[in-house]
């Protein structure tokens, strides 16, 4: 019944998207046969007003009608151009995450339920909401500390959003399974894994304690960084459904005229923004993955203050080295090294030829060296690189795609602040320092120390490993003599799964039979 319900939800979603003209606005190049016919029918079924609207407007109307889960899905897919294509990802990035406010009484109930204290004991004053998104809404409030009232922002999770998302998630997984089964060309994109990533990131985003932890971690990482900071968290007033943090008085980075009128140095802000992002990425391996202009303010001291840490990205040491060596290889025109890094990291299957891959990399790098530095886009370079890797069966790496998408946004904001922004010149102090520390003699010594530490750790575990090997050897000998056997619990679990599958099939056939009888009755009578 769960699968049947998910199917009906998908039918409803498909009808809304068809009526709002989303299906007919999607690219149709290369379609033939039944898909091309379906695309034409979708165009005929679209509302008249939808046919003349821009694709981004159609998507916005349809997704907001479908509810918070689809808004979050759209925002997530905006970070995955490898899955939906660059044009559609750009349209999804324009989604307005502005939903209706929910009642003040619901906010009070959520705060008191999460923190276990009356709102009057927590806040001197809790104001009406000023912003509402798919997951939560924000209230201004005051708290009393040290005999003084201090203004704070209070973020409260939307009532019922978890259950709504869990219900819609069944439909998302169903589509992903169909895609992997019936569209073999998309298996490289791992749609089921992409859906799991969406589920995990959204569950994290709906637990505001985890957003508070992300704020705290990045706050510690950046406490000595010039020109960048994040709001402080009020842990006493933070729980699963409520986050209280420092109120930020500043100008949004989307308000270029306001920044200029306030006397801020736009060129300096552009440089600080890109250098801060690269520090978080290369030095810390932990970055804000939703750095659009609406999530960044400039305070009266000229510091960039980032907010809304619901979406973050992490890079391990291997991925950070991979990124740095790629950038360094393009700068020095060492395309063979860039290709080798892909193979060493295991991103490109070893049955491909390194020299052929290096040739493809050269096709990206050589045109760059004939252009002025201020016109070269690092984000575009990475986009082209990921497009080329498709030809060599490189599987989707969600952490790298999220990094690339965030870099596109950050670089775009920097160029908005300074049209003549030189990405490479601004990046060199951070990237160059990281390369010298991690790829030079100092990095080699550090790797050697880590290697010795790993060997010592392995030596301590040697007795346990020997015992495990002995047990495994005996078990394999027993299996060779007696054959492979299931234990009772495994056999019962298989039986139950088979029974559920059969029962679901019977129910589905029953529903179909009832529908056919109803249709026949309508036709005859």
Protein Blocks (a to p, Z undefined) as FASTA:
>chain_A
ZZmmmmmmmmmmmmmmmmnommmmpcfehiahjllmmmmmmmmmpcfklmmpcfklmmmm
mmmmnojklmmmmmmmmmmmmlnojklmmmmmmpccbdcdddfklmmmmmmmmnopafkl
mpmbdcddfbdcfkbccddddddeehiacddddddddehklmmmmmmmmmmmmmmmmmmm
mmmmlmmnommlmmmmmmmmmmmmmmmklmmmmmmmmmmmmmmpghiacddddfklgcfk
bccddddddddfklmmlmmmnopafklmmmmmmmmmmmmmmmnopacfblcfklpccdfk
opacdehjlbccdddfklmmmmmmmmmmmmnopaklmmmmmmmnomacfkbcfklmmmmm
mmmmmmmmmpcfklpcfklmmmmmmmmmmmnopacdfklmmmmmmmmmmmmmmmmmmmmb
cfklmmmmmmmmmmmmmmmmmlmmmmmmmmmmmmmmmmmmmmmmmmmmmmmmmmmmmmmm
nopaddfklmmmmmmmmmmmmmmmmmmmmmmmmmmmmmmmmmmZZ
